Amino acid sequence: MKKSTEITGLPIISIQEGQEIGTVKTLVINPEKGSIDFLTIEHEDWQVSVKAIPFKKIIGIGEYAVTVESDRAVIDLNEIPIANQLVNKKIRIIQTKVMTRKGQLLGETAEFYTDEDTGNILGVEIQLSDDASAVLAAEEILTYGKDILIVKEDASERFLNSVSLLNPITSNEVLPSEGENMGQLQSLKNKQMELLVGKELEANIYDLNGNILFPSGRILSEQDVQKAQEEGPNVVVNLSMNVNA
């Protein structure tokens, strides 16, 4: 698994020629598939047309370089209509708003993670507030838009507290036990308590039935945060996004 910032800027090495053929400039997202389909290339000698490498032509993405079999993996986007269309869509994931299908704003994406073998997007990291973030698996994402990521209505109920949980499970890996999961949940609740107690609300917070749970201007107590946690993740997210810094 790689985060996007670990791929952009890497040199691209041709194995057959044993030389660098450019560096990764951008990751081209296919919004229908939820995957990286191409890497555009930056090279000082290519000023007129945009060059790219299909993800399926990549041999490996390491810590220091992206490798391809030969420079024949490089294509001119003007000659491949579907690739050119994807580039022109300008789908970006980082710094896009994350919103549920019913219009609730959850936060803003800070990073996304991909399977370096397939190019499939595994999940995103969402900045919920200045002090809080969460990880969301790709299966919760409905639409990759130019400016907004649309997710399932109850996606916040399945926030993950670790990027490592996005990794596909292999036969050698062991699922967390129920006790470990409970421990992780309690740790998350303790962190929420630490971040929210003593903060002043800058907007009314509503329960799931639309009733005011906490009024604007309220200084949150431990009991308030506990009550919000009992209401569910959506309420905690709203608290996090509507308190003073």
C-alpha positions as CSV (number, residue, x, y, z in Angstrom):
1,M,0.0,0.0,0.0
2,K,1.3,3.5,-0.9
3,K,0.0,6.9,-0.2
4,S,-0.2,9.3,-3.1
5,T,2.6,11.5,-1.9
6,E,4.9,8.5,-1.8
7,I,4.5,8.1,-5.6
8,T,4.5,11.7,-7.0
9,G,8.0,13.0,-7.6
10,L,9.6,9.5,-7.9
11,P,12.0,8.9,-10.7
12,I,10.8,6.5,-13.4
13,I,13.5,3.9,-14.4
14,S,13.5,1.8,-17.5
15,I,14.9,-1.6,-16.7
16,Q,16.0,-2.5,-20.3
17,E,17.8,0.8,-20.9
18,G,19.0,1.2,-17.3
19,Q,18.2,4.9,-17.3
20,E,15.8,7.4,-15.8
21,I,13.0,8.4,-18.3
22,G,11.4,11.1,-16.2
23,T,9.6,11.6,-12.9
24,V,6.1,11.1,-11.8
25,K,4.2,14.4,-12.1
26,T,0.6,13.5,-11.4
27,L,-1.7,10.5,-10.7
28,V,-4.5,10.2,-13.2
29,I,-7.7,9.0,-11.4
30,N,-10.4,6.9,-13.1
31,P,-13.5,8.0,-11.1
32,E,-15.7,5.1,-12.4
33,K,-13.2,2.4,-11.4
34,G,-11.8,4.1,-8.3
35,S,-8.3,3.6,-9.4
36,I,-5.1,5.2,-10.7
37,D,-5.0,4.4,-14.4
38,F,-2.0,6.5,-15.6
39,L,1.0,8.3,-14.2
40,T,1.9,11.5,-16.1
41,I,5.6,12.1,-16.6
42,E,7.7,15.2,-16.1
43,H,10.7,15.4,-18.4
44,E,12.7,18.5,-19.5
45,D,12.7,17.4,-23.1
46,W,8.9,17.0,-23.4
47,Q,7.5,20.5,-23.6
48,V,4.7,20.2,-26.2
49,S,2.7,17.0,-25.5
50,V,1.9,15.3,-22.2
51,K,3.4,11.8,-21.7
52,A,2.1,9.1,-19.4
53,I,2.5,5.5,-18.4
54,P,-0.4,3.2,-18.0
55,F,-0.5,1.8,-14.5
56,K,-0.7,-1.8,-15.9
57,K,2.8,-1.2,-17.5
58,I,4.4,-0.5,-14.1
59,I,6.7,-3.3,-12.9
60,G,7.0,-1.9,-9.3
61,I,6.7,1.2,-7.1
62,G,9.5,1.2,-4.6
63,E,10.7,3.6,-2.0
64,Y,13.1,5.4,-4.4
65,A,11.7,4.8,-7.9
66,V,9.0,3.5,-10.2
67,T,10.2,0.9,-12.6
68,V,8.9,-0.1,-16.1
69,E,10.2,-2.7,-18.5
70,S,11.3,-0.2,-21.2
71,D,10.7,3.3,-22.4
72,R,8.1,1.8,-24.8
73,A,5.7,1.9,-21.8
74,V,5.5,5.7,-22.3
75,I,2.5,7.0,-24.3
76,D,1.5,10.3,-25.8
77,L,-1.8,11.3,-24.3
78,N,-2.9,13.0,-27.5
79,E,-2.8,9.6,-29.2
80,I,-4.9,7.8,-26.5
81,P,-8.3,9.5,-26.3
82,I,-9.5,7.7,-23.1
83,A,-6.3,8.7,-21.3
84,N,-6.6,12.2,-22.5
85,Q,-10.2,12.3,-21.3
86,L,-9.2,11.2,-17.8
87,V,-6.5,13.8,-17.6
88,N,-8.9,16.5,-18.7
89,K,-11.5,15.5,-16.0
90,K,-8.9,16.7,-13.5
91,I,-10.2,14.4,-10.7
92,R,-8.2,15.1,-7.6
93,I,-8.8,13.5,-4.2
94,I,-6.6,15.5,-1.8
95,Q,-8.2,18.7,-0.5
96,T,-11.7,17.8,-1.8
97,K,-14.7,18.1,0.5
98,V,-16.2,14.8,1.8
99,M,-20.0,14.8,1.8
100,T,-22.6,12.2,2.4
101,R,-25.2,11.5,-0.3
102,K,-27.7,13.5,1.8
103,G,-25.5,16.5,2.0
104,Q,-23.8,16.2,5.4
105,L,-20.2,17.6,5.3
106,L,-17.8,15.3,7.1
107,G,-14.5,17.0,6.4
108,E,-11.7,17.3,3.8
109,T,-9.5,14.6,2.3
110,A,-5.8,14.9,3.4
111,E,-4.4,11.9,1.6
112,F,-5.4,8.7,-0.3
113,Y,-3.9,5.2,-0.4
114,T,-3.6,2.8,-3.3
115,D,-2.6,-0.8,-3.9
116,E,0.7,-0.4,-5.7
117,D,0.2,-3.7,-7.6
118,T,-3.2,-2.9,-9.1
119,G,-3.6,0.9,-8.8
120,N,-6.9,0.4,-7.0
121,I,-7.7,3.1,-4.4
122,L,-7.9,1.5,-1.0
123,G,-9.1,4.4,1.1
124,V,-8.8,8.1,2.1
125,E,-7.7,10.0,5.2
126,I,-10.2,12.7,6.1
127,Q,-9.4,15.7,8.2
128,L,-12.4,16.2,10.4
129,S,-11.1,19.2,12.3
130,D,-7.8,20.8,13.1
131,D,-7.1,18.1,15.7
132,A,-9.0,15.1,14.4
133,S,-8.8,12.8,11.4
134,A,-10.2,9.4,10.4
135,V,-9.6,6.8,7.7
136,L,-12.4,5.7,5.3
137,A,-12.2,2.6,3.1
138,A,-12.8,3.0,-0.6
139,E,-16.0,0.8,-0.6
140,E,-17.7,3.7,1.3
141,I,-17.1,6.1,-1.5
142,L,-19.9,6.6,-4.1
143,T,-18.5,9.3,-6.3
144,Y,-15.1,10.7,-7.1
145,G,-15.9,14.3,-8.2
146,K,-13.6,17.1,-9.2
147,D,-14.3,19.1,-6.0
148,I,-16.3,16.7,-3.8
149,L,-16.1,13.1,-2.7
150,I,-19.6,11.7,-2.1
151,V,-19.7,8.8,0.4
152,K,-22.4,6.6,1.8
153,E,-24.9,8.2,4.3
154,D,-23.7,6.1,7.2
155,A,-20.0,6.1,6.2
156,S,-18.9,7.9,9.4
157,E,-20.1,4.9,11.4
158,R,-17.3,2.9,9.8
159,F,-14.4,5.3,10.2
160,L,-11.1,3.4,10.8
161,N,-8.6,4.7,13.3
162,S,-5.5,3.2,11.5
163,V,-4.4,3.3,7.8
164,S,-3.0,-0.2,8.3
165,L,-6.6,-1.5,8.4
166,L,-6.9,-0.7,4.7
167,N,-4.4,-3.4,3.8
168,P,-5.8,-6.4,2.1
169,I,-5.6,-9.4,4.5
170,T,-3.3,-12.2,3.4
171,S,-3.2,-15.8,4.6
172,N,-0.4,-14.9,7.0
173,E,-2.3,-12.0,8.6
174,V,-4.6,-12.4,11.6
175,L,-7.7,-10.4,12.1
176,P,-7.9,-8.3,15.3
177,S,-9.7,-10.1,18.1
178,E,-12.9,-8.7,19.6
179,G,-10.9,-7.6,22.6
180,E,-8.4,-5.7,20.5
181,N,-11.3,-4.0,18.6
182,M,-12.9,-2.9,21.9
183,G,-9.5,-1.6,23.0
184,Q,-9.1,0.4,19.8
185,L,-12.6,1.8,20.2
186,Q,-12.0,2.9,23.8
187,S,-8.8,4.5,22.8
188,L,-10.6,6.5,20.1
189,K,-13.3,7.6,22.5
190,N,-10.6,8.7,25.0
191,K,-8.9,10.7,22.3
192,Q,-12.2,12.4,21.4
193,M,-12.7,13.2,25.0
194,E,-9.3,14.8,25.2
195,L,-9.8,16.9,22.1
196,L,-13.4,18.1,22.8
197,V,-13.8,18.7,26.6
198,G,-13.5,22.4,27.4
199,K,-14.1,23.6,23.8
200,E,-16.9,26.1,23.0
201,L,-19.4,25.2,20.4
202,E,-19.7,27.6,17.5
203,A,-23.0,26.2,16.2
204,N,-26.0,24.2,17.4
205,I,-25.5,20.4,17.4
206,Y,-28.5,18.3,16.6
207,D,-29.3,14.7,17.4
208,L,-30.3,12.1,14.7
209,N,-34.0,13.2,15.0
210,G,-33.2,16.9,14.3
211,N,-33.5,18.1,17.9
212,I,-31.0,20.4,19.4
213,L,-28.6,18.4,21.5
214,F,-26.2,21.1,22.5
215,P,-26.7,24.9,21.8
216,S,-24.1,27.2,20.3
217,G,-21.9,28.7,22.9
218,R,-21.9,25.7,25.2
219,I,-18.7,24.7,26.8
220,L,-18.4,20.9,26.4
221,S,-18.1,18.8,29.5
222,E,-17.1,15.1,29.8
223,Q,-20.8,14.2,30.1
224,D,-21.6,16.1,26.9
225,V,-18.9,14.3,24.9
226,Q,-20.1,10.9,26.3
227,K,-23.7,11.8,25.3
228,A,-22.5,12.7,21.8
229,Q,-20.6,9.3,21.6
230,E,-23.7,7.5,22.6
231,E,-25.7,9.3,19.8
232,G,-23.2,8.0,17.2
233,P,-20.2,9.0,15.1
234,N,-22.1,11.5,13.0
235,V,-22.8,13.6,16.1
236,V,-19.1,13.4,17.3
237,V,-18.0,14.5,13.8
238,N,-20.3,17.5,14.0
239,L,-18.9,18.4,17.4
240,S,-15.4,18.2,16.1
241,M,-16.1,20.5,13.2
242,N,-18.0,23.1,15.2
243,V,-15.8,23.9,18.2
244,N,-13.4,26.7,18.6
245,A,-9.7,26.1,18.0
